[in-house]
Amino acid sequence: MFSKILIANRGEIALRIIRACKELGIRTVAVYSEADVNSLHVKFADEAICIGSAQSSKSYLNIPSIISAAEITDVEAIHPGYGFLAENPHFAEVCQSCQIKFIGPRPESMKLLGDKMAAKVAMKKAGIPIIPGSKGVVKTKEEALKIAKDMKYPIIIKATAGGGGKGMRVAHNDIRLASAFYMAQSEAEAAFGIPDVYIEKYIENPRHIEFQMLADEYEHVVHLGERDCTIQRRHQKLIEESPSPSLDPKLRKKIGELAIKGTKSVGYVNAGTMEFLLDKYDNFYFMEMNARIQVEHPVTEMITGIDLIKEQIRIASGEKLGYDQSDIRIEGHAIECRINAEDPDNNFMPSPGKIERFHAPGGRGVRVDSHIYSEYVIPPYYDSMIAKLITYGKNRNEAIYIMQRALDEFVIRPLKTTIPFHRRVMSDDAFLRGKIDTSYVEKLLGETES
């Protein structure tokens, strides 16, 4: 086991990793930008080093500064969390060359899975259904129009790199495709430095289902059940729950077994997530595999009792998984609401600033993962998520009732947050009945996809 780990991240995930390390008896090193000097991960780590100014490119994405901090503090491993450098194979290679263990998958797996086209090819070879689409990168508008004609509308244009909804556009006709193609290319280049896009058949009104995978260095792979991430706004997840109200045991078993097969086929090690779209006929299609821990990992922890961050660390240190698939028990139901510093009444505009009043909910079945506190100033430079509120009940209804109560207790003033939006969802009839798809939020808010 490691004796000291550096956390190459910020906010709630950095604090989450520090807590797991403390419980394992591992010393921690926090890195931070000048804007995060008062963040809790800086206060609670055993050591902390400033690695640059507020801009991510000069701090949390600055590989030389992070490696220097790791060498100065003599750490054995680096945990990247999610976002920033978590899925950057070059960073993993640099760690490797400096004899520092990267707590995540191997660089070659990250490269393969980071290329969505290559990942689809690999999963198709493994026997996993994939969404019909172009055979490779689509370079011109004319090529895109021909593919769309053969495939039939609607189609979706996607960036080959990255995620988070960047470089994605839906088209229902030739006129829309012409503008959407250039917009997707431009957005992909701005977000990821790569303008490459491909085209898929657009599955209308699906559910978004993902399976949590764990794989050790000895080719032992298990899944910890699924999460339903259907509630999204413009491809950004807002609410996640587990298990999914749309999967029966037979379908769960079928997808889970294929997810294990696909994970093994690419030689994957550590925690990862296999993502699928599920249509209204229960047909499912591989979308992508995220080579990192997910924001929504707590709901899986709540229903399985397995600490995913600790498992990541154990796997990276060379330990074997201490259980088989038959040992995994899914009990109860968990829901996560992402609390963002955004104004839901003003097109979810970011709302950074100083928190003057703060009260976190508590009680049975409530978990809050957050780095904020009273008098904390939320900087405008990073992602707007400031907390994750997770509730657990013996069934879905109880988890919802506890979430309704917890949202009422959550106080963050005077900033605008998404708490009112989550209250609205938790009392909405369609959500309560589990009758939702990925267009749910746009319908709820009276929006349409751009």
C-alpha positions in Angstrom: 0.0 0.0 0.0 1.1 3.6 -0.7 2.3 5.8 2.2 1.7 9.2 0.4 -0.5 10.2 -2.4 -0.9 13.6 -4.3 -4.4 14.6 -5.4 -4.2 16.4 -8.7 -7.6 18.0 -8.5 -9.7 20.4 -6.4 -13.1 20.8 -4.8 -15.3 18.1 -3.5 -13.5 15.2 -5.3 -10.1 16.3 -3.9 -11.7 16.3 -0.4 -13.4 12.9 -1.1 -10.0 11.4 -2.0 -8.3 12.9 1.1 -11.0 11.3 3.3 -10.4 7.8 1.7 -6.7 8.1 2.1 -6.9 9.1 5.8 -9.1 6.0 6.5 -6.4 3.9 4.8 -3.6 5.5 6.8 -2.1 7.2 3.7 -0.7 10.8 3.9 -1.9 13.3 1.4 -0.6 16.2 -0.6 -3.0 18.8 -2.0 -2.2 21.0 -5.0 -4.1 24.2 -5.4 -4.3 27.3 -7.6 -4.1 30.8 -6.1 -7.9 31.0 -6.3 -8.3 27.9 -4.1 -6.1 28.9 -1.2 -9.1 28.7 1.2 -10.6 25.5 -0.2 -11.2 22.7 2.3 -9.0 20.2 0.4 -6.1 22.5 1.1 -6.9 22.7 4.8 -7.4 19.0 5.4 -4.5 17.5 3.4 -1.3 16.7 5.3 0.6 19.0 2.9 -0.4 21.5 0.3 1.5 23.2 -2.5 0.4 26.1 -4.7 1.0 25.1 -8.4 -0.1 28.3 -10.2 -2.6 31.0 -10.9 -6.4 30.7 -11.1 -6.5 29.6 -14.8 -6.7 25.9 -15.1 -4.0 25.9 -17.8 -1.6 27.4 -15.4 -2.5 25.2 -12.4 -4.7 22.0 -12.5 -3.7 21.3 -16.2 -0.1 22.3 -15.7 1.7 18.9 -15.8 5.2 20.1 -15.0 4.0 22.0 -11.9 2.1 18.9 -10.7 5.0 16.6 -11.3 7.3 19.0 -9.5 5.0 19.1 -6.5 4.9 15.3 -6.5 8.7 15.0 -6.6 9.3 17.7 -3.9 6.9 15.9 -1.6 8.2 12.5 -2.4 4.8 10.9 -3.2 4.4 7.4 -4.6 1.2 7.9 -6.5 -1.1 10.6 -8.0 -4.9 10.4 -7.9 -6.4 12.6 -10.7 -10.0 12.5 -9.6 -12.3 13.4 -12.5 -12.0 16.2 -15.0 -8.8 18.1 -15.6 -6.1 15.5 -16.3 -8.1 12.4 -15.3 -8.4 11.0 -18.8 -5.2 12.4 -20.2 -2.9 9.5 -21.3 0.1 11.8 -21.7 -0.2 12.7 -18.0 -0.4 9.0 -17.1 2.7 8.4 -19.2 4.6 11.2 -17.5 3.7 9.8 -14.1 4.9 6.4 -15.3 8.2 7.8 -16.6 8.8 9.5 -13.2 8.2 6.3 -11.3 5.0 7.7 -9.8 1.9 5.4 -9.9 -1.1 6.9 -11.8 -4.2 5.9 -9.9 -6.3 5.0 -13.0 -6.2 2.9 -16.1 -3.1 2.3 -18.2 -2.2 5.0 -20.8 -2.8 2.6 -23.7 -6.4 1.9 -22.5 -7.0 5.7 -22.0 -5.8 6.4 -25.6 -8.1 3.7 -27.0 -11.2 4.7 -25.0 -10.5 8.4 -25.5 -11.0 7.9 -29.2 -14.7 7.2 -29.4 -14.6 5.7 -32.9 -11.8 3.3 -31.9 -13.7 2.4 -28.7 -16.8 1.6 -30.7 -14.8 -0.7 -33.0 -13.3 -2.5 -30.0 -16.7 -3.0 -28.3 -18.3 -4.2 -31.6 -15.5 -6.8 -31.8 -16.4 -7.8 -28.2 -20.0 -8.5 -29.3 -21.5 -5.4 -27.7 -24.3 -3.6 -29.7 -23.3 -0.2 -30.9 -25.3 2.6 -32.4 -25.1 2.7 -36.3 -22.8 5.4 -37.5 -20.1 6.5 -39.8 -17.1 4.2 -40.1 -14.6 6.9 -39.2 -14.1 10.7 -38.9 -16.3 12.7 -41.1 -14.2 15.5 -42.7 -16.7 17.5 -44.9 -20.2 18.7 -44.9 -20.8 16.8 -48.2 -19.7 13.6 -46.7 -21.9 14.2 -43.7 -25.0 14.8 -45.9 -24.4 11.6 -47.8 -24.1 9.6 -44.6 -27.2 11.2 -43.2 -29.2 10.3 -46.4 -28.1 6.7 -46.2 -28.7 6.4 -42.5 -31.9 8.5 -42.4 -32.6 11.3 -40.0 -32.4 12.1 -37.2 -28.6 11.9 -36.7 -26.2 13.2 -34.1 -22.8 14.7 -34.8 -20.2 14.0 -32.0 -16.7 15.0 -31.3 -14.3 12.1 -31.3 -12.5 13.4 -28.2 -13.7 14.7 -24.8 -17.2 14.6 -23.4 -19.6 16.7 -21.3 -21.8 17.5 -24.3 -19.1 19.5 -26.1 -19.1 19.1 -29.9 -22.5 17.4 -30.1 -25.3 18.5 -32.4 -28.6 16.9 -33.5 -29.9 17.3 -37.0 -33.3 16.3 -38.4 -32.8 17.5 -42.0 -30.2 18.6 -44.5 -30.5 22.3 -43.7 -30.0 21.8 -40.0 -27.1 19.4 -40.7 -25.2 21.9 -42.7 -24.9 24.4 -39.9 -24.7 21.8 -37.1 -21.7 20.1 -38.7 -19.5 23.2 -38.7 -20.7 24.2 -35.2 -19.8 20.7 -33.8 -16.3 20.9 -35.5 -15.7 24.4 -34.1 -16.8 23.5 -30.6 -14.8 20.3 -30.6 -11.6 22.2 -31.6 -12.2 24.9 -29.0 -12.9 22.4 -26.2 -10.4 19.6 -27.0 -8.0 21.0 -29.6 -9.2 18.4 -32.1 -11.9 19.3 -34.7 -12.7 15.6 -35.6 -16.3 14.5 -35.5 -18.3 11.5 -36.5 -22.0 10.7 -37.1 -24.4 8.3 -35.4 -28.0 7.5 -35.8 -29.8 9.6 -33.2 -31.7 7.4 -30.7 -34.8 9.5 -29.9 -35.9 9.8 -26.3 -33.6 7.1 -24.8 -32.6 6.5 -21.2 -28.9 6.9 -20.3 -27.6 3.9 -18.3 -24.1 3.3 -17.1 -22.4 0.4 -15.4 -19.8 0.8 -12.8 -16.8 -1.4 -13.5 -13.8 -2.4 -11.3 -10.9 -4.3 -12.8 -7.6 -5.3 -11.1 -4.2 -6.0 -12.6 -4.9 -9.7 -12.7 -7.7 -9.6 -15.3 -10.4 -9.9 -12.6 -13.4 -7.7 -13.5 -16.7 -7.1 -11.8 -19.6 -4.6 -12.2 -21.3 -2.9 -9.3 -24.7 -2.5 -11.0 -26.0 0.4 -13.0 -26.7 4.1 -12.5 -29.6 5.9 -14.4 -28.2 9.2 -15.6 -31.2 10.1 -17.8 -31.9 13.5 -16.3 -29.7 15.8 -18.2 -29.7 19.3 -19.6 -27.9 19.7 -22.9 -25.9 16.5 -22.3 -24.9 17.5 -18.8 -26.0 15.2 -16.0 -28.1 16.7 -13.2 -29.6 13.8 -11.3 -28.5 10.2 -11.0 -30.0 7.2 -9.3 -29.3 3.5 -8.7 -30.6 1.1 -9.5 -32.4 2.2 -12.6 -36.2 2.1 -12.5 -36.2 1.0 -16.2 -34.1 -2.2 -15.8 -35.5 -5.6 -14.8 -33.1 -8.3 -13.3 -32.9 -10.1 -16.7 -31.8 -7.0 -18.6 -29.5 -5.9 -15.9 -27.7 -9.3 -16.0 -27.5 -9.2 -19.7 -25.9 -5.7 -20.0 -23.7 -6.3 -17.0 -22.2 -9.5 -18.4 -21.5 -7.7 -21.7 -20.0 -4.8 -19.8 -17.6 -7.1 -18.1 -16.7 -8.7 -21.5 -16.1 -5.3 -23.0 -13.9 -4.1 -20.1 -11.8 -7.3 -20.4 -11.4 -6.9 -24.1 -9.5 -3.6 -23.8 -7.3 -4.8 -21.0 -8.8 -2.2 -18.6 -7.5 -1.8 -15.1 -9.0 0.3 -12.2 -12.4 2.0 -12.0 -14.3 2.8 -15.2 -17.8 3.3 -16.5 -19.5 1.6 -19.4 -22.2 3.9 -20.8 -25.2 2.8 -22.8 -28.3 4.2 -24.4 -31.5 2.2 -23.8 -34.4 2.8 -26.2 -38.1 2.4 -25.5 -38.0 -1.2 -26.8 -35.2 -2.1 -24.3 -32.6 -2.3 -27.0 -29.3 -1.0 -25.6 -26.3 0.4 -27.4 -22.7 1.1 -26.2 -21.9 4.8 -26.1 -18.5 5.1 -24.5 -16.4 4.0 -21.6 -15.2 6.7 -19.2 -11.7 5.9 -18.0 -12.0 7.5 -14.5 -14.1 7.7 -11.4 -17.4 9.4 -12.1 -19.0 12.4 -10.4 -22.0 10.2 -9.5 -20.0 7.3 -7.9 -21.6 7.9 -4.5 -24.9 6.3 -5.5 -23.2 3.1 -6.3 -21.3 3.2 -3.0 -24.6 3.7 -1.1 -26.3 0.6 -2.6 -23.2 -1.7 -2.6 -21.4 -0.6 0.5 -18.1 -0.5 -1.5 -15.9 2.5 -1.3 -14.8 3.1 -4.9 -12.0 5.5 -4.1 -10.4 3.1 -1.7 -10.8 0.3 -4.3 -9.0 2.5 -6.9 -6.1 3.0 -4.5 -5.9 -0.7 -3.6 -6.0 -1.8 -7.2 -3.3 0.8 -8.1 -1.1 -0.5 -5.3 -1.3 -4.0 -6.8 -3.9 -5.6 -4.6 -6.4 -8.1 -6.0 -10.2 -7.5 -5.9 -11.3 -9.3 -2.8 -14.6 -10.5 -4.2 -16.3 -12.0 -7.3 -19.4 -10.9 -9.2 -21.5 -13.3 -7.1 -20.4 -11.4 -3.9 -21.8 -8.1 -5.1 -25.1 -7.2 -3.3 -27.3 -4.3 -4.4 -29.6 -3.2 -1.6 -32.0 -0.3 -1.4 -32.0 2.8 -3.7 -29.9 5.9 -3.9 -30.3 9.3 -5.6 -27.8 12.1 -6.2 -28.6 15.7 -7.0 -25.8 17.8 -8.3 -26.0 21.2 -6.6 -24.5 23.8 -8.9 -23.9 27.5 -8.3 -26.3 28.4 -11.2 -29.5 30.3 -11.6 -32.1 27.8 -13.0 -34.5 30.8 -13.7 -31.9 32.5 -15.9 -30.8 29.7 -18.3 -28.7 28.1 -15.6 -26.3 31.1 -15.6 -23.2 30.5 -13.3 -23.6 32.3 -9.9 -20.1 32.5 -8.3 -19.5 34.6 -5.2 -19.4 34.6 -1.4 -21.6 32.2 0.7 -22.9 34.1 3.7 -25.3 31.4 5.0 -24.7 27.7 4.8 -26.4 24.8 6.3 -26.0 21.2 5.1 -28.8 18.7 5.5 -28.4 15.6 7.7 -30.3 12.8 9.3 -30.8 9.2 8.3 -30.0 8.3 4.7 -28.4 11.7 3.8 -24.9 12.2 2.5 -23.4 15.5 1.4 -20.1 15.6 -0.6 -18.9 19.2 -0.7 -16.0 21.6 -0.2 -18.0 24.7 0.6 -18.7 26.4 3.9 -20.0 29.7 5.3 -17.9 32.6 4.2 -16.4 30.5 1.4 -16.0 32.4 -1.9 -16.9 30.3 -5.0 -14.4 31.2 -7.7 -15.6 31.9 -11.3 -12.9 30.0 -13.0 -14.0 26.3 -12.6 -17.0 24.0 -12.9 -20.1 25.4 -11.1 -20.8 22.2 -9.1 -20.4 23.0 -5.4 -22.0 20.0 -3.8 -23.5 16.6 -4.3 -26.6 15.6 -2.2 -27.1 11.9 -2.0 -30.0 10.1 -0.3 -30.5 6.4 0.4 -33.7 4.5 1.2 -34.9 1.0 1.3 -36.7 1.6 -2.0 -37.0 4.4 -4.6 -40.0 6.1 -3.0 -38.2 6.4 0.4 -35.0 7.7 -1.3 -37.2 10.4 -3.0 -39.0 11.4 0.2 -35.6 11.7 2.0 -34.3 13.8 -0.9 -37.3 16.1 -0.7 -36.7 16.7 3.0 -32.9 17.1 2.5 -33.4 19.7 -0.2 -35.7 21.7 2.1 -32.9 21.7 4.7 -30.1 22.7 2.4 -29.3 26.4 2.7 -26.8 28.3 0.5 -27.3 32.0 0.6 -27.3 34.5 -1.1 -26.1 32.7 -4.2 -28.4 31.2 -6.8 -28.2 27.4 -6.9 -30.0 24.5 -8.6 -31.7 23.5 -5.3 -35.1 24.9 -6.4 -34.8 23.0 -9.7 -34.2 19.7 -7.9 -37.2 20.3 -5.6 -39.3 20.7 -8.7 -38.1 17.5 -10.2 -38.6 15.5 -7.0 -42.3 16.5 -6.9 -42.9 16.0 -10.7 -45.3 13.2 -11.6 -43.3 11.9 -14.5 -40.2 11.6 -12.3 -42.1 10.0 -9.5 -43.4 7.4 -11.9 -40.0 6.8 -13.4 -41.4 7.7 -16.8 -38.5 9.8 -18.1 -36.1 10.0 -21.0 -33.2 12.3 -22.0 -35.6 15.0 -23.2 -37.2 15.2 -19.8 -35.5 18.4 -18.5 -36.1 20.3 -21.8 -39.8 19.3 -21.6 -40.0 20.3 -17.9 -38.5 23.7 -18.6 -40.2 24.3 -21.9 -36.9 24.3 -23.8 -35.8 22.6 -27.0 -32.3 21.5 -28.0 -30.3 24.0 -29.9 
